[in-house]
Amino acid sequence: MRPSELQYCRNQSLFYADPDNLSAESAKIDNVSFWTYADNDISWKSISEGPWQHHCHQSPMAEQGWKIHISSIPEEAQTVLSIASRIFLDNATSFKHLRNQECLRRSLAKYGDRIQCGKFIVGYPQEESVAVRLLKKLSDELKSFHGPVVLGDAQWGSAPIYFRYGAFRRIVMEDPESGLVAALRAPNGNLEEDRRSVHFSCPSWVSIPEEMVPHISRRFAPNTSDNDWYPYEIESVIHFSNSGGVYRANCCDSGESVVLKEARPYVGLDDFNCWAVDRLNHEAEAMKLLAGVPAIVRFKEFRKIGGHSFLIEEHIDGINLNSWIAQNYPFALSESSVKYVNSAIQISKKLKKTLQVVHERGYALVDFQPMNIIIGPELEPRIIDLETVRSLSDSSPFPIGTPGFVAKEGTDPESNDWFAYNRVVAQLFYPLVPLNSLSDSLIEVQMKMARQTLGCHIPFDTLLMPEPPEARRSDTVPYLMESRQTNLDQLESQLIEGIRASAYVFEGVIRIPGDIVSFSGIGHFNIESGLAGAAYTDAIRTALMSEDAIPKIENDEIMPRGYLSGIDGIRLERGEDIELSKFQEDRPSGPIDVSLRSGLAGIALAKMASLMTQPDTKVDNDLTDLIAQLQGITEDPSSTIVSFETSSRKAAGLIDGWSGVGLALDRASLLLGDDSLHMTAVNAFRRDLDLTTRARDGSLQVLDNGRLMPYLAEGSAGILFALLMASERLRSRFSSRTLNRLAKAADVRCTANGGLFMGRTGLLLVRHFASLAGIDCVPVNAEILVNEITPYCFKSRSGKGAIIGGQGGLRLSTDYCSGNAGVVRAIDTFKDSTNPWLLFPGLSSLQQLEHN
């Protein structure tokens, strides 16, 4: 699954940054690197990998065994590491640790990985006797130090020392539900999942050393009683974060429904060195101070249970404002907007009144944002999460806040609340969040687009509050705030100039800033997020002033495979042969990625396109074997689509779903003249259609965890675009009613993102080609394309060119999947209007197969 964009935003740049390589200036803290006694020992090998620094003893590491985890807090970390590293060296035991203070603090933050939290140092004892000896020694020397609990481990004594049985080296297996998972090897050679969760577990075939037994037993012993919880009975979990859980409970005395908010010790660290426990205490006091304000959630009590802090508050029926907007906004162009606009005006007025009452009490909310606003059945807004509440006279910096809803540093608390309120109102009428984190001035664009697309009078002049100019940053300017009219050629030129202005050279190679996936694998080079996706377009290649913009990657024979995310797309673009024999030999065990993005479907398409450029299109056995394997997986009813970079749980669509597989099989059926492949291709599309649901506007949409997905990469538009790229014979297998309903999903007023894969641009291009094919949808012309893409564009800080807001909306992007390069490619494909295959670098020749 795709990670959160937030962890790639701990910098002051307009673009996402590698969180494992932040400079001290960007990290907001004294980002000191840690040292160990192994650093200068020539008999030990030191390797950097992401946030980790590995120290490997010369003896080979075991495949699995008893892992040791040592937790710590920032002010004690270096001392703990120096003690632990000396002990590991003395016992010839390989270990790793988080490289610096920033990596440690990030692991302890509120939205850090709760399963990984506390794993500051990891030791890999070769034998269980060594593990026991190390646990005793470490516990004895570190018993006076502090650190968070490692949730999935057993604790040795009272020191911050934890252990579990797990894999030391990378072993993977396929899980029907989760895809690729870490694995352990049983004595009989079979693989079973290495369960990495918040619950301690040990394989049944592992003999637990006698000295570990009492510590493991203590892990399972209850540390609270029924009396500790009385009168509350937990009914369900609302959500978990690294700070702790939020639970819905019943008060058995009154029958009232309540919420319990938990704070664990030594977790939830923020940039002002406050822990989750500190903020929960503050929130409890804030609720007491604002008692009686009708919209504020009501305080019940505060208590300690089992060493954890709990705030008990009333349960409020309803959904957060973001969810309310997603469920009620008239996204479909066919929907009337009148009822929604009236409801949004009503909510806005009530929110304004609530803030006025809070301010009259002498306080500000500070973190006033849609996720902290609950909308009840009668459109009554209620405010939750008060951990940032402060006095109006408190001018100290805000420790935390939601990007896009916090004013410029130094803004007084009352003005900050109204700054946030204005953006909440703008979000109600034109939801571009979180793009407003890029520009404080985006609110002007939201108001303009709301009036234009909703077609109703919206009284912004009375709904919005005056905003002091000093509350806004001198920030990135939305492209729409330019006064001059822009045509399609001018927009394309500005996007190309934006790529040129943002490109930079790293270690002698041109790079373009892009999506967060650029920081994994060969992301800086590939089509999806790297240079290959941009340089495919001649005008961009010329702008980058590079004859050979796609360099030969050192050791590219060991690079990850794949068309969009791997080396195959790069080789196709360079005109090199795509070797399949070695791919078949070297494929790792475990689940098989079949997606167009990174798996068999994309590799097969790239190989077929490569053949089409050669005088002799002879198909070799390796390609037929690959296609046969793809066919077999598709026909297996128990198989699931595997695409490791998907952002949804149901990867239906062109890039990550069965539709990409169906498209590859369709081309293969034409190339090989194999009718069975045609039927399998039809079945692949039907598997994607089985994941769609009927939306309230009558469209067919992919439903993922309550969220409708109309997009190109993952969603209805991707299914339709794949059908439009497929053969007429295949497309005729699907009714015009189905095609019309898929197209209707692309007829929307706005989307959160503007890019190609998961945004507005992809939907517009699909609408265009659907309209050309006679499918019932709103046509797209050049003027519409410009008007609907520019709200997502910003002027670069140099003033040269425009840049698209990237996926997630927290930073800009110039790459193919989410930024400028993809939009430019879409514009060129729109201008051509004869070959939808032009959208995909190197694959345009595959259209010819239908006419051969």
C-alpha positions in Angstrom: 0.0 0.0 0.0 1.0 3.6 -0.7 2.5 5.3 2.4 1.2 8.6 3.8 2.4 11.8 2.1 2.7 13.6 5.4 6.0 11.9 6.3 7.5 13.3 3.0 6.7 16.9 4.0 9.1 17.6 6.9 10.8 20.3 4.8 10.2 23.8 3.6 10.3 22.9 -0.1 7.5 23.0 -2.6 8.2 19.4 -3.4 8.1 16.1 -1.5 11.5 15.2 0.2 13.0 11.9 1.2 12.3 11.7 4.9 15.4 9.5 5.4 17.7 12.2 4.0 16.5 15.5 5.4 19.1 18.2 6.0 19.4 19.6 9.5 17.9 22.9 8.2 14.8 21.0 6.8 14.3 18.8 9.8 13.4 21.6 12.3 15.5 20.0 14.9 19.2 19.4 15.7 19.4 16.4 13.4 22.5 14.7 14.9 23.6 11.4 13.5 24.2 8.7 16.1 27.5 6.9 16.5 28.4 3.4 17.7 31.5 1.5 18.8 31.3 -0.4 15.5 31.9 2.7 13.4 35.7 2.5 13.4 36.1 -1.3 13.8 37.4 -2.6 10.4 36.1 -6.1 11.2 32.5 -4.8 11.0 30.7 -3.7 7.9 28.4 -0.7 8.1 25.6 -0.2 5.6 23.0 2.6 5.3 19.5 1.6 4.2 16.7 4.1 4.4 16.4 5.3 8.1 18.6 2.4 9.3 22.3 2.1 9.8 23.3 -1.6 9.8 26.4 -3.0 11.5 27.2 -6.5 10.3 29.6 -8.9 11.9 31.7 -10.9 9.6 29.9 -14.2 10.4 26.8 -14.8 8.2 23.5 -13.7 9.8 21.0 -16.4 10.6 17.8 -16.4 8.5 15.5 -16.1 11.6 15.6 -16.2 15.4 15.0 -14.2 18.6 15.1 -10.5 17.7 16.0 -7.9 20.3 14.4 -4.5 20.2 15.6 -1.6 22.4 13.5 1.6 22.7 14.5 5.0 23.7 13.6 8.7 23.9 15.6 11.4 22.0 17.5 12.8 25.0 18.8 9.4 26.1 19.2 7.8 22.6 22.9 8.3 22.1 23.8 7.0 25.5 21.6 3.9 25.1 23.1 3.2 21.7 26.7 3.5 22.9 26.0 1.0 25.7 24.1 -1.4 23.5 26.6 -1.2 20.6 29.5 -2.1 23.0 27.5 -5.1 24.3 26.7 -6.3 20.7 30.3 -5.9 19.7 31.5 -7.9 22.7 29.1 -10.7 21.7 29.7 -10.6 17.9 26.1 -9.8 17.2 25.0 -7.9 14.2 22.6 -5.0 14.8 21.0 -1.9 13.3 19.7 1.4 14.6 17.9 4.5 13.4 20.5 6.7 11.8 19.8 10.1 13.4 17.5 12.1 15.7 15.1 13.0 12.9 14.5 9.3 12.1 14.0 8.5 15.8 11.6 11.4 16.4 9.6 10.5 13.3 9.2 6.9 14.6 7.8 8.3 17.9 5.5 10.9 16.2 1.7 10.7 16.5 1.3 9.3 13.0 4.4 7.1 13.0 4.0 3.3 12.5 2.7 2.0 15.8 4.0 -1.5 15.0 7.5 -0.2 14.4 7.4 2.4 17.2 10.1 1.8 19.9 12.4 -0.1 17.6 15.3 2.2 18.0 17.9 -0.6 18.0 17.5 -4.1 16.6 19.8 -7.0 17.5 20.2 -10.3 15.7 21.6 -13.0 18.0 22.9 -16.0 16.1 21.6 -18.5 18.7 19.0 -18.5 21.4 21.6 -18.9 24.2 23.3 -15.7 22.9 19.9 -14.0 22.8 19.2 -14.8 26.5 22.7 -13.7 27.5 22.2 -10.4 25.6 18.8 -9.8 27.1 20.2 -10.2 30.6 23.2 -7.9 30.0 21.2 -5.2 28.2 18.4 -5.2 30.8 20.9 -4.9 33.6 22.8 -1.9 32.0 19.8 -0.1 30.6 17.3 -0.5 33.4 17.4 3.2 34.4 16.5 4.4 30.8 13.1 5.1 29.3 11.3 4.3 26.1 7.9 3.4 24.6 6.6 -0.1 24.7 7.1 -2.2 21.6 3.6 -3.4 21.1 4.2 -6.7 19.4 7.0 -7.9 21.7 7.5 -9.3 25.2 9.5 -7.0 27.6 12.5 -8.3 29.5 12.2 -7.1 33.1 11.6 -3.4 33.5 14.2 -2.0 31.1 13.2 -0.8 27.6 14.3 -4.1 26.2 11.9 -6.2 24.1 12.1 -9.4 22.1 10.2 -11.7 19.7 10.8 -14.5 17.3 11.0 -13.2 13.7 12.9 -13.1 10.4 16.4 -11.6 10.3 16.6 -11.7 6.5 14.1 -10.9 3.8 11.8 -13.9 3.2 8.3 -13.3 1.6 5.2 -15.2 0.9 1.8 -14.5 -0.7 -1.2 -13.9 1.6 -4.6 -14.0 -0.1 -5.7 -10.9 1.9 -2.5 -8.8 2.2 -0.5 -9.8 -0.8 3.3 -9.9 -0.2 4.1 -10.5 3.5 7.2 -11.2 5.6 7.6 -14.9 6.2 9.4 -17.5 8.5 10.6 -20.9 7.4 9.3 -23.8 9.3 11.4 -26.9 10.0 9.7 -28.7 7.1 10.7 -25.9 4.7 7.2 -24.4 4.4 6.7 -20.7 4.7 4.3 -19.1 7.2 3.6 -15.5 7.9 6.0 -13.6 10.2 3.2 -11.8 12.1 4.2 -8.2 12.7 1.4 -6.7 14.7 0.6 -5.2 18.0 0.0 -8.7 19.5 2.8 -11.0 20.6 2.9 -14.3 18.8 5.4 -17.1 18.4 5.3 -20.0 15.8 4.1 -23.3 17.4 7.3 -25.0 16.1 9.6 -22.7 18.1 10.9 -24.0 21.4 10.9 -21.1 23.8 14.0 -20.9 26.1 13.1 -21.5 29.7 14.4 -18.1 30.8 12.1 -16.3 28.4 8.9 -18.0 29.6 8.2 -15.8 32.6 8.7 -12.6 30.6 6.4 -13.9 27.9 3.8 -15.0 30.5 3.9 -11.5 31.9 3.1 -10.2 28.5 -0.2 -12.0 28.4 -1.1 -11.4 32.1 -3.8 -8.7 32.5 -2.5 -5.5 34.0 -5.9 -4.0 34.6 -9.1 -5.2 36.3 -12.8 -4.7 35.5 -12.9 -2.2 38.4 -10.2 0.0 36.6 -12.6 0.4 33.6 -15.9 0.6 35.5 -18.5 1.8 34.5 -17.2 1.7 30.9 -17.4 -1.2 28.5 -15.5 -0.9 25.3 -17.7 -1.6 22.3 -15.5 -0.9 19.3 -12.4 0.8 18.0 -12.8 4.1 16.2 -9.2 4.3 15.1 -5.6 3.8 16.3 -2.6 6.1 16.0 0.9 5.8 17.4 -0.3 7.9 20.4 -3.0 5.3 21.3 -6.5 4.2 20.5 -9.8 6.0 20.3 -12.6 3.7 21.5 -16.4 3.8 21.6 -17.7 2.6 24.9 -20.9 2.3 26.8 -21.4 3.6 30.3 -23.2 0.7 32.1 -24.5 3.0 34.8 -26.4 5.4 32.5 -26.5 3.6 29.2 -24.8 6.6 27.6 -22.4 6.2 24.7 -19.0 7.7 25.3 -15.6 8.0 23.6 -12.3 7.0 25.4 -9.2 8.6 24.0 -5.9 6.9 25.0 -2.4 8.3 25.3 0.6 5.9 25.7 3.8 7.0 27.5 6.7 8.2 25.4 4.9 8.3 22.1 3.2 11.0 20.0 6.2 13.4 20.1 5.8 16.7 18.4 8.3 19.4 17.3 8.0 21.2 20.6 8.9 18.1 22.6 5.4 17.4 23.9 4.2 13.8 24.2 0.7 12.4 23.6 0.2 12.3 27.4 0.9 16.0 27.6 -1.5 16.9 24.9 -4.3 14.7 26.3 -4.0 16.4 29.7 -4.1 19.8 28.0 -7.2 18.7 26.0 -9.0 17.6 29.1 -8.4 21.0 30.7 -9.5 22.8 27.5 -12.8 20.9 27.5 -13.5 22.0 31.1 -12.7 25.6 30.2 -15.1 25.5 27.2 -17.9 23.6 29.0 -21.3 25.0 28.1 -20.4 26.1 24.6 -23.1 24.1 22.7 -21.0 22.9 19.8 -18.0 21.7 21.9 -17.7 18.0 22.8 -18.5 17.5 26.5 -15.9 16.3 29.0 -16.7 13.3 31.3 -13.6 12.4 33.2 -9.8 11.8 33.0 -8.2 8.7 34.5 -5.1 6.5 34.3 -5.7 2.8 33.5 -2.8 0.3 33.3 -0.2 3.1 33.0 -2.0 4.8 30.1 -4.0 8.0 30.2 -7.6 8.1 29.1 -9.9 11.1 28.4 -13.5 10.1 28.5 -15.9 12.4 26.5 -19.4 12.2 25.1 -19.9 10.3 21.8 -21.3 12.5 19.0 -23.4 10.9 16.3 -22.4 12.0 12.9 -19.4 12.0 10.4 -16.5 14.4 10.0 -16.9 17.3 7.6 -14.6 15.8 5.0 -16.7 12.6 4.9 -19.9 14.7 4.8 -18.6 16.6 1.8 -17.6 13.4 0.1 -21.0 11.9 0.6 -23.1 14.9 -0.2 -21.2 17.2 -2.6 -22.8 17.2 -6.1 -19.7 16.0 -7.8 -21.7 14.7 -10.8 -22.4 17.3 -13.4 -25.9 15.8 -13.8 -26.8 16.5 -10.1 -28.5 19.7 -8.9 -26.4 21.7 -6.5 -29.2 23.8 -4.9 -29.9 21.6 -1.9 -26.2 21.1 -1.2 -25.4 24.8 -1.4 -28.2 25.6 1.1 -26.9 23.0 3.5 -23.3 24.2 3.2 -24.4 27.8 3.9 -26.3 26.6 7.0 -23.2 24.7 8.3 -21.0 27.7 7.6 -23.1 30.1 9.6 -23.3 27.7 12.6 -19.5 27.3 12.5 -19.0 31.0 12.5 -21.3 31.4 15.5 -19.4 28.6 17.4 -16.0 30.4 16.9 -17.4 33.7 18.0 -18.7 32.1 21.3 -15.3 30.4 21.9 -13.5 33.7 21.3 -15.8 35.4 23.7 -14.7 33.0 26.4 -11.1 34.2 25.7 -9.8 31.1 23.9 -8.9 29.9 20.3 -9.2 26.4 18.9 -6.1 26.7 16.7 -6.5 23.4 14.9 -9.9 24.2 13.3 -10.2 21.9 10.3 -12.7 19.5 8.7 -11.6 16.3 10.4 -12.3 18.0 13.8 -15.8 19.0 12.8 -18.6 16.4 13.2 -21.8 16.9 11.3 -24.9 15.5 12.9 -28.2 14.4 11.3 -29.7 17.9 11.6 -26.7 19.6 10.2 -25.5 20.6 13.6 -21.7 20.9 13.6 -19.9 19.8 16.8 -16.2 20.4 17.5 -13.8 17.6 18.8 -10.1 17.2 19.3 -9.2 20.2 21.5 -5.6 19.5 22.2 -4.4 22.8 20.6 -6.9 25.1 22.4 -5.1 28.1 24.0 -5.8 31.5 25.4 -6.2 34.4 22.9 -3.3 36.1 24.7 -0.9 33.2 24.1 1.4 34.2 21.3 3.8 31.2 21.4 4.3 29.2 18.2 1.6 26.6 17.4 3.1 23.1 18.2 0.9 21.2 15.7 -1.7 22.1 13.1 -3.2 20.8 9.9 -1.5 21.8 6.7 -3.6 24.3 4.8 -5.6 25.4 7.9 -2.8 27.1 9.9 -1.9 30.8 9.2 1.6 32.2 8.9 3.8 31.8 11.9 3.4 34.8 14.3 -0.4 35.1 13.6 -2.4 35.7 16.7 -4.6 32.8 17.8 -7.9 34.5 17.0 -6.8 35.5 13.5 -5.5 32.0 13.0 -9.0 30.6 13.8 -10.7 32.9 11.3 -8.0 32.0 8.7 -8.8 28.4 9.2 -12.6 29.0 9.2 -12.4 30.8 5.8 -10.7 27.7 4.3 -13.2 25.3 5.8 -16.0 27.3 4.2 -14.1 27.3 0.9 -13.6 23.6 1.2 -17.4 23.1 1.6 -18.1 24.8 -1.7 -15.1 23.6 -3.8 -13.2 20.8 -2.2 -9.6 21.0 -3.3 -8.1 20.1 0.1 -5.4 19.6 0.9 -4.1 21.7 -2.0 -4.6 24.8 0.2 -1.5 23.7 2.1 0.5 24.8 -0.9 -1.0 28.3 -1.1 -2.8 30.5 1.3 -4.2 32.3 -1.7 -5.9 29.2 -3.2 -9.1 30.3 -1.4 -9.6 32.8 -4.2 -9.5 30.1 -6.8 -12.0 28.0 -4.7 -14.5 30.8 -4.5 -14.2 31.5 -8.2 -14.6 27.8 -9.2 -17.5 27.3 -6.7 -19.5 30.2 -8.3 -18.7 28.9 -11.8 -19.4 25.2 -11.3 -22.2 25.1 -8.7 -24.3 27.7 -10.6 -25.9 29.1 -7.4 -25.5 32.3 -5.5 -23.0 31.8 -2.7 -22.8 34.7 -0.2 -19.1 34.5 0.4 -19.0 38.2 1.3 -21.1 37.6 4.4 -20.0 34.0 5.2 -16.2 34.7 5.2 -14.5 36.7 7.9 -12.0 39.6 7.3 -8.5 38.2 7.0 -5.4 40.3 7.9 -2.9 40.3 5.0 -0.1 39.3 7.4 -1.9 36.0 8.1 -1.0 34.8 4.6 2.4 33.7 3.6 4.2 35.1 0.6 3.5 31.8 -1.0 3.1 30.0 -4.3 0.6 31.8 -6.5 -2.3 29.9 -8.0 -2.0 30.0 -11.8 -5.7 31.1 -12.0 -4.8 34.4 -10.2 -3.0 35.4 -13.4 -5.2 38.0 -15.1 -4.5 37.0 -18.7 -6.5 34.4 -20.6 -4.6 31.1 -21.3 -5.2 28.8 -24.3 -4.2 25.1 -24.4 -0.9 25.7 -26.2 0.1 28.4 -23.7 -0.8 26.1 -20.8 1.2 23.3 -22.2 4.2 25.6 -22.7 3.9 26.9 -19.1 3.8 23.3 -17.8 6.9 22.4 -19.8 8.7 25.5 -18.6 7.7 24.5 -15.0 9.5 21.2 -15.5 12.6 22.9 -16.8 12.6 25.5 -14.0 12.3 22.7 -11.3 14.7 20.2 -12.7 18.1 19.8 -11.0 21.2 17.8 -11.3 22.1 15.1 -8.7 25.4 13.2 -9.0 25.7 14.3 -12.7 22.2 13.1 -13.7 19.1 15.3 -14.3 16.2 14.8 -11.9 12.7 16.1 -11.8 10.8 16.5 -8.5 7.8 14.2 -8.3 5.6 11.9 -6.3 6.6 10.1 -3.1 7.1 6.9 -5.1 10.2 8.6 -6.6 12.0 7.8 -3.4 11.8 4.1 -3.7 13.4 1.7 -6.2 14.4 3.6 -9.3 11.7 6.2 -8.9 13.9 9.1 -10.0 14.6 7.4 -13.4 11.5 5.4 -14.3 8.4 6.4 -16.3 6.0 6.7 -13.4 7.8 9.3 -11.3 11.2 9.8 -12.9 13.0 11.3 -15.8 11.8 8.7 -18.3 8.2 9.7 -18.0 9.0 13.3 -18.7 11.7 12.9 -21.4 9.3 10.7 -23.5 7.8 14.0 -24.7 10.1 15.7 -27.2 9.3 19.2 -26.1 10.2 18.3 -22.5 13.4 16.6 -23.6 14.3 19.7 -25.5 13.5 21.9 -22.6 15.8 19.8 -20.4 18.5 20.3 -23.0 19.6 16.7 -23.0 20.1 14.6 -26.0 20.3 11.4 -23.9 17.9 12.3 -21.0 17.6 8.7 -20.0 21.0 7.6 -18.7 22.2 4.0 -18.5 21.7 3.0 -14.9 24.6 1.2 -13.3 23.8 -2.5 -12.8 20.4 -2.1 -14.4 20.2 -5.8 -14.8 19.5 -6.1 -11.1 17.0 -3.2 -11.1 13.3 -3.8 -10.3 11.3 -5.0 -13.3 8.1 -3.3 -14.5 6.9 -1.0 -17.3 6.0 2.2 -15.3 7.9 1.7 -12.1 10.8 -0.5 -13.2 13.6 -0.9 -15.7 11.5 -2.3 -18.6 9.9 1.0 -19.5 13.3 2.7 -19.5 14.7 0.0 -21.8 11.7 0.4 -24.1 12.3 4.2 -24.3 16.0 3.7 -24.9 15.2 1.3 -27.8 16.9 -1.6 -26.0 15.8 -5.2 -25.9 13.5 -6.3 -23.1 15.0 -9.5 -21.8 12.5 -12.0 -20.4 14.5 -15.1 -19.9 16.4 -13.7 -17.0 13.2 -12.2 -15.6 11.6 -15.6 -15.5 14.7 -17.1 -13.8 15.2 -14.4 -11.2 11.6 -13.8 -10.1 11.4 -14.0 -6.3 9.1 -16.5 -4.7 5.8 -15.1 -3.3 2.8 -13.3 -4.9 3.1 -12.3 -8.6 2.4 -8.7 -9.5 0.3 -8.8 -12.6 -0.4 -5.0 -12.9 0.4 -2.7 -15.7 2.3 -0.5 -13.3 4.9 -2.9 -12.0 4.0 -6.4 -13.0 3.5 -8.9 -15.8 0.9 -7.0 -17.8 3.1 -3.9 -18.2 6.2 -6.0 -19.0 4.2 -7.9 -21.6 3.0 -4.7 -23.2 6.5 -3.2 -23.2 7.9 -6.4 -24.9 5.1 -6.4 -27.5 5.7 -2.7 -28.3 9.4 -3.4 -28.6 8.7 -6.1 -31.1 6.5 -3.8 -33.1 9.5 -1.5 -33.8 11.6 -4.3 -35.2 11.6 -5.5 -38.9 11.0 -9.1 -37.7 8.2 -9.3 -35.1 8.9 -12.9 -34.3 7.5 -13.9 -30.9 9.9 -15.9 -28.8 9.0 -18.6 -26.2 9.8 -16.3 -23.3 7.0 -13.9 -24.3 4.5 -16.7 -25.0 5.4 -18.2 -21.6 4.8 -14.8 -19.9 1.5 -14.4 -21.6 0.5 -18.0 -20.7 1.3 -17.2 -17.1 -0.8 -14.0 -17.2 -3.7 -16.0 -18.7 -3.5 -18.7 -16.1 -3.5 -16.2 -13.2 -6.5 -14.4 -14.7 -8.5 -17.6 -15.2 -7.9 -18.7 -11.6 -11.0 -17.6 -9.7 -9.0 -17.7 -6.4 -6.3 -15.3 -7.7 -6.3 -11.7 -6.6 -4.8 -8.6 -8.3 -1.5 -7.7 -6.9 0.0 -4.3 -7.4 2.3 -3.1 -4.7 2.0 0.6 -5.1 -1.8 0.8 -5.1 -3.4 3.4 -2.8 -6.7 1.5 -2.5 -7.8 -1.8 -1.2 -9.6 -2.7 -4.4 -7.2 -2.1 -7.2 -9.7 -1.9 -10.0 -8.6 0.2 -13.0 -6.1 0.5 -15.8 -2.8 0.9 -13.9 -3.4 -1.3 -10.9 -6.4 -3.4 -11.7 -7.5 -6.3 -13.9 -8.3 -3.9 -16.8 -4.5 -3.5 -17.4 -4.2 -7.2 -17.5 -7.2 -7.5 -19.9 -5.5 -4.9 -22.1 -2.3 -6.9 -22.3 -4.1 -10.1 -23.1 -6.2 -8.3 -25.8 -3.0 -7.2 -27.5 -1.5 -10.7 -27.1 -4.6 -12.3 -28.7 -4.1 -10.0 -31.7 -0.3 -10.6 -31.9 -0.6 -14.4 -31.5 -4.0 -14.9 -33.2 -5.1 -16.8 -30.1 -8.9 -16.7 -29.5 -8.6 -18.1 -25.9 -6.6 -15.0 -25.0 -9.4 -12.9 -26.2 -11.9 -14.6 -23.9 -9.5 -14.4 -21.0 -9.1 -10.7 -21.7 -12.9 -10.2 -21.5 -13.0 -12.1 -18.2 -10.3 -9.8 -16.8 -12.4 -6.7 -17.6 -15.4 -8.4 -16.0 -13.4 -9.0 -12.8 -12.8 -5.3 -12.6 -16.5 -4.5 -13.3 -17.5 -6.8 -10.5 -15.7 -4.4 -8.1 -17.9 -1.5 -9.2 -21.1 -0.2 -7.6 -24.0 2.0 -8.8 -23.5 5.6 -7.4 -26.5 7.9 -6.7 -26.0 9.6 -10.1 -26.3 6.2 -11.9 -22.6 6.0 -12.7 -20.6 2.8 -12.1 -17.9 3.5 -9.6 -15.3 1.5 -7.7 -16.1 1.6 -4.0 -13.0 1.5 -1.8 -13.6 1.6 2.0 -16.6 4.0 1.6 -14.7 6.1 -1.0 -15.8 6.3 -4.6 -12.9 5.9 -7.0 -13.5 7.3 -10.6 -9.8 7.6 -11.5 -7.6 6.4 -14.3 -5.1 4.4 -12.3 -7.6 3.0 -9.8 -11.2 3.4 -10.7 -14.0 3.5 -13.3 -12.3 5.8 -15.7 -9.4 3.4 -15.9 -11.7 0.5 -16.8 -13.3 2.6 -19.5 -10.0 3.9 -21.0 -8.6 0.4 -21.2 -11.8 -0.7 -23.1 -11.3 2.3 -25.4 -7.7 1.2 -26.0 -8.7 -2.4 -26.5 -9.9 -4.0 -29.8 -13.4 -3.3 -31.1 -14.1 -7.0 -30.9 -13.4 -6.9 -27.1 -15.3 -3.7 -26.5 -18.4 -5.0 -28.3 -18.6 -7.7 -25.5 -19.8 -4.9 -23.2 -23.1 -3.1 -23.5 -23.4 0.5 -24.3 -25.3 0.9 -21.0 -22.2 -0.3 -19.1 -19.9 2.0 -21.1 -22.2 5.0 -20.6 -22.3 4.4 -16.8 -18.5 4.1 -16.6 -18.2 7.4 -18.6 -20.7 9.1 -16.3 -18.2 8.6 -13.4 -15.8 10.9 -15.2 -18.4 13.7 -15.5 -17.5 15.5 -12.3 -17.3 19.1 -11.1 -14.0 18.7 -9.2 -11.5 16.3 -7.8 -9.0 16.6 -4.9 -6.0 16.1 -7.2 -5.3 17.4 -10.8 -2.8 14.8 -12.1 -3.0 12.0 -14.6 -3.3 8.8 -12.6 -5.5 9.8 -9.7 -6.8 13.2 -10.7 -8.7 15.6 -12.9 -6.5 15.3 -16.0 -7.1 11.5 -16.4 -10.8 11.9 -16.1 -10.9 14.7 -18.7 -8.9 12.6 -21.2 -11.2 9.6 -20.7 -14.2 11.8 -21.2 -12.7 13.1 -24.5 -12.0 9.7 -26.0 -15.3 8.3 -24.7 -17.2 11.1 -26.4 -15.3 10.5 -29.7 -16.3 6.8 -29.5 -20.0 7.8 -29.2 -20.4 7.0 -25.5 -22.9 9.2 -23.7 -20.8 11.8 -21.7 -20.1 15.5 -21.5 -17.6 16.2 -24.4 -14.3 17.9 -23.7 -12.8 20.6 -25.9 -9.6 22.6 -25.5 -11.3 25.4 -23.5 -12.8 22.9 -21.0 -9.4 21.2 -20.7 -7.7 24.5 -19.8 -10.5 25.7 -17.4 -10.5 22.5 -15.5 -6.8 21.9 -15.2 -5.7 25.4 -14.3 -7.3 25.4 -10.8 -4.6 22.8 -9.8 -1.7 24.8 -11.2 0.7 27.1 -9.4 3.3 29.5 -10.6 6.8 28.4 -9.8 8.7 30.5 -7.2 11.0 31.7 -9.9 8.0 32.9 -11.9 8.9 30.7 -14.8 6.2 28.2 -15.7 3.4 26.5 -13.9 3.5 23.4 -11.7 0.7 21.0 -10.8 -0.2 20.1 -7.2 0.9 16.5 -6.7 -1.0 13.5 -5.4 -2.0 14.0 -1.8 -2.0 17.8 -2.5 0.7 18.6 0.1 3.4 19.4 -2.4 3.9 20.1 -6.2 4.9 17.5 -8.8 6.4 17.6 -12.3 6.4 13.9 -13.0 4.3 11.6 -15.2 1.9 10.0 -12.7 0.9 13.0 -10.7 2.4 16.2 -12.2 3.3 18.2 -15.2 4.8 15.5 -17.4 1.6 13.5 -17.3 -0.6 16.5 -18.0 1.6 17.5 -21.0 1.4 13.9 -22.3 -2.4 14.0 -21.9 -2.6 17.3 -23.8 -0.6 15.9 -26.7 -2.8 12.8 -26.7 -5.9 15.1 -26.7 -4.5 17.1 -29.6 -3.9 13.9 -31.7 -7.3 12.4 -30.7 -6.7 9.3 -32.9 -4.6 7.0 -30.7 -5.2 6.7 -27.0 -2.1 4.6 -26.8 -0.1 7.8 -27.2 -0.7 8.5 -23.5 1.7 5.7 -22.5 5.4 6.2 -23.3 6.6 3.7 -26.0 3.3 1.8 -26.4 1.7 3.8 -29.2 2.7 1.2 -31.8 0.4 -1.4 -30.2 -2.6 0.3 -31.8 -1.3 -1.1 -35.1 -2.0 -4.7 -34.0 -5.8 -4.2 -34.6 -5.1 -3.2 -38.2 -2.5 -5.8 -39.1 
